[in-house]
Amino acid sequence: MIKRKDRKMTNHLQRFSHFVSLGNSGSKEDVDKLMDTLFIKDDLATKKLVDYALSLVRTKKGIKRIRYYLFKGSPIQRNYAALYFRRNGNTNLLKRALRKRLIDWDQGFAT
């Protein structure tokens, strides 16, 4: 018999694996799923999972899609996109978003 605590841990591990899979795939659709998750479940654990999964995106299509969210996303999506590009050192893109007032200085450049 599986204990409730063990089931809960299994569910957490499956959820983590799912997010990692989305980030590693880096497809446009999977980046959309990650960004949409920010609206579906508004809790700290989910936000951290989305942040981590986005950090795994390395495909051209995935990066292009994150760029889309930097310029056309909702405020929270722009925030996560800015964090992605800041971590990857793409300051020119962040400066452009800042000039367009899509992000503020803290989102793009605070350490």
BALOBA-1460 file (C-alpha; in Angstrom, 3 decimals):
// residues 111
<rec num="1" residu="m" x="0.000" y="0.000" z="0.000"/>
<rec num="2" residu="i" x="1.395" y="3.401" z="-1.036"/>
<rec num="3" residu="k" x="1.362" y="5.958" z="1.724"/>
<rec num="4" residu="r" x="-0.245" y="9.321" z="1.104"/>
<rec num="5" residu="k" x="3.080" y="11.077" z="1.689"/>
<rec num="6" residu="d" x="4.760" y="8.874" z="-0.934"/>
<rec num="7" residu="r" x="1.992" y="9.576" z="-3.447"/>
<rec num="8" residu="k" x="2.359" y="13.300" z="-2.892"/>
<rec num="9" residu="m" x="6.127" y="13.088" z="-3.446"/>
<rec num="10" residu="t" x="5.570" y="11.057" z="-6.622"/>
<rec num="11" residu="n" x="3.152" y="13.705" z="-7.896"/>
<rec num="12" residu="h" x="5.693" y="16.457" z="-7.183"/>
<rec num="13" residu="l" x="8.425" y="14.550" z="-9.009"/>
<rec num="14" residu="q" x="6.151" y="13.928" z="-11.988"/>
<rec num="15" residu="r" x="5.244" y="17.619" z="-12.098"/>
<rec num="16" residu="f" x="8.900" y="18.628" z="-11.939"/>
<rec num="17" residu="s" x="9.757" y="16.161" z="-14.708"/>
<rec num="18" residu="h" x="6.944" y="17.536" z="-16.854"/>
<rec num="19" residu="f" x="8.198" y="21.120" z="-16.508"/>
<rec num="20" residu="v" x="11.775" y="20.045" z="-17.247"/>
<rec num="21" residu="s" x="10.541" y="18.216" z="-20.337"/>
<rec num="22" residu="l" x="8.759" y="21.340" z="-21.587"/>
<rec num="23" residu="g" x="11.879" y="23.458" z="-21.066"/>
<rec num="24" residu="n" x="14.208" y="20.945" z="-22.682"/>
<rec num="25" residu="s" x="11.954" y="20.579" z="-25.714"/>
<rec num="26" residu="g" x="12.054" y="24.340" z="-26.248"/>
<rec num="27" residu="s" x="9.262" y="24.274" z="-28.815"/>
<rec num="28" residu="k" x="7.032" y="27.298" z="-29.350"/>
<rec num="29" residu="e" x="4.077" y="25.332" z="-28.001"/>
<rec num="30" residu="d" x="5.927" y="24.256" z="-24.877"/>
<rec num="31" residu="v" x="7.090" y="27.801" z="-24.130"/>
<rec num="32" residu="d" x="3.432" y="28.843" z="-24.510"/>
<rec num="33" residu="k" x="2.412" y="26.146" z="-22.015"/>
<rec num="34" residu="l" x="4.976" y="27.395" z="-19.519"/>
<rec num="35" residu="m" x="3.900" y="31.013" z="-19.897"/>
<rec num="36" residu="d" x="0.209" y="30.073" z="-19.686"/>
<rec num="37" residu="t" x="0.887" y="28.193" z="-16.461"/>
<rec num="38" residu="l" x="1.613" y="31.527" z="-14.796"/>
<rec num="39" residu="f" x="-2.123" y="32.259" z="-15.058"/>
<rec num="40" residu="i" x="-3.458" y="28.792" z="-14.304"/>
<rec num="41" residu="k" x="-1.731" y="28.282" z="-10.972"/>
<rec num="42" residu="d" x="-0.551" y="31.366" z="-9.134"/>
<rec num="43" residu="d" x="1.673" y="29.982" z="-6.387"/>
<rec num="44" residu="l" x="5.361" y="30.270" z="-5.579"/>
<rec num="45" residu="a" x="6.206" y="26.635" z="-6.386"/>
<rec num="46" residu="t" x="4.681" y="26.915" z="-9.862"/>
<rec num="47" residu="k" x="6.441" y="30.206" z="-10.550"/>
<rec num="48" residu="k" x="9.771" y="28.673" z="-9.558"/>
<rec num="49" residu="l" x="9.109" y="25.663" z="-11.799"/>
<rec num="50" residu="v" x="8.267" y="27.930" z="-14.739"/>
<rec num="51" residu="d" x="11.379" y="30.009" z="-14.112"/>
<rec num="52" residu="y" x="13.576" y="26.914" z="-13.980"/>
<rec num="53" residu="a" x="11.975" y="25.309" z="-17.048"/>
<rec num="54" residu="l" x="12.389" y="28.493" z="-19.077"/>
<rec num="55" residu="s" x="16.068" y="28.573" z="-18.143"/>
<rec num="56" residu="l" x="16.429" y="25.231" z="-19.961"/>
<rec num="57" residu="v" x="15.142" y="26.565" z="-23.292"/>
<rec num="58" residu="r" x="17.970" y="26.620" z="-25.844"/>
<rec num="59" residu="t" x="16.279" y="26.149" z="-29.230"/>
<rec num="60" residu="k" x="16.001" y="29.024" z="-31.703"/>
<rec num="61" residu="k" x="12.223" y="28.654" z="-31.825"/>
<rec num="62" residu="g" x="11.953" y="28.609" z="-28.043"/>
<rec num="63" residu="i" x="14.160" y="31.674" z="-27.609"/>
<rec num="64" residu="k" x="12.209" y="33.471" z="-30.321"/>
<rec num="65" residu="r" x="8.981" y="32.665" z="-28.480"/>
<rec num="66" residu="i" x="10.347" y="33.949" z="-25.165"/>
<rec num="67" residu="r" x="11.355" y="37.102" z="-27.036"/>
<rec num="68" residu="y" x="7.746" y="37.385" z="-28.231"/>
<rec num="69" residu="y" x="6.587" y="37.364" z="-24.602"/>
<rec num="70" residu="l" x="9.113" y="40.069" z="-23.703"/>
<rec num="71" residu="f" x="7.460" y="42.431" z="-26.192"/>
<rec num="72" residu="k" x="3.872" y="41.186" z="-26.440"/>
<rec num="73" residu="g" x="3.174" y="39.243" z="-23.245"/>
<rec num="74" residu="s" x="1.285" y="40.218" z="-20.142"/>
<rec num="75" residu="p" x="3.256" y="41.980" z="-17.401"/>
<rec num="76" residu="i" x="4.081" y="38.720" z="-15.590"/>
<rec num="77" residu="q" x="5.103" y="37.030" z="-18.849"/>
<rec num="78" residu="r" x="7.320" y="39.995" z="-19.729"/>
<rec num="79" residu="n" x="8.882" y="39.716" z="-16.288"/>
<rec num="80" residu="y" x="9.820" y="36.060" z="-16.772"/>
<rec num="81" residu="a" x="11.047" y="36.711" z="-20.304"/>
<rec num="82" residu="a" x="13.188" y="39.603" z="-19.033"/>
<rec num="83" residu="l" x="14.624" y="37.343" z="-16.354"/>
<rec num="84" residu="y" x="15.499" y="34.756" z="-19.007"/>
<rec num="85" residu="f" x="17.321" y="37.284" z="-21.199"/>
<rec num="86" residu="r" x="19.038" y="38.943" z="-18.243"/>
<rec num="87" residu="r" x="20.452" y="35.599" z="-17.135"/>
<rec num="88" residu="n" x="21.650" y="34.949" z="-20.665"/>
<rec num="89" residu="g" x="23.301" y="38.369" z="-20.946"/>
<rec num="90" residu="n" x="21.121" y="39.731" z="-23.753"/>
<rec num="91" residu="t" x="21.225" y="43.340" z="-22.563"/>
<rec num="92" residu="n" x="20.536" y="44.855" z="-25.998"/>
<rec num="93" residu="l" x="17.144" y="43.165" z="-26.125"/>
<rec num="94" residu="l" x="16.392" y="44.254" z="-22.571"/>
<rec num="95" residu="k" x="17.381" y="47.843" z="-23.365"/>
<rec num="96" residu="r" x="14.960" y="47.832" z="-26.289"/>
<rec num="97" residu="a" x="12.136" y="46.561" z="-24.076"/>
<rec num="98" residu="l" x="13.046" y="49.173" z="-21.457"/>
<rec num="99" residu="r" x="12.963" y="52.005" z="-24.041"/>
<rec num="100" residu="k" x="9.501" y="50.821" z="-25.102"/>
<rec num="101" residu="r" x="8.466" y="50.872" z="-21.413"/>
<rec num="102" residu="l" x="7.523" y="47.194" z="-21.522"/>
<rec num="103" residu="i" x="9.726" y="46.445" z="-18.535"/>
<rec num="104" residu="d" x="11.232" y="48.629" z="-15.862"/>
<rec num="105" residu="w" x="14.891" y="48.952" z="-14.957"/>
<rec num="106" residu="d" x="14.637" y="46.482" z="-12.080"/>
<rec num="107" residu="q" x="13.153" y="43.786" z="-14.314"/>
<rec num="108" residu="g" x="15.887" y="44.142" z="-16.856"/>
<rec num="109" residu="f" x="18.996" y="45.060" z="-14.946"/>
<rec num="110" residu="a" x="18.741" y="44.749" z="-11.172"/>
<rec num="111" residu="t" x="20.997" y="42.118" z="-9.663"/>
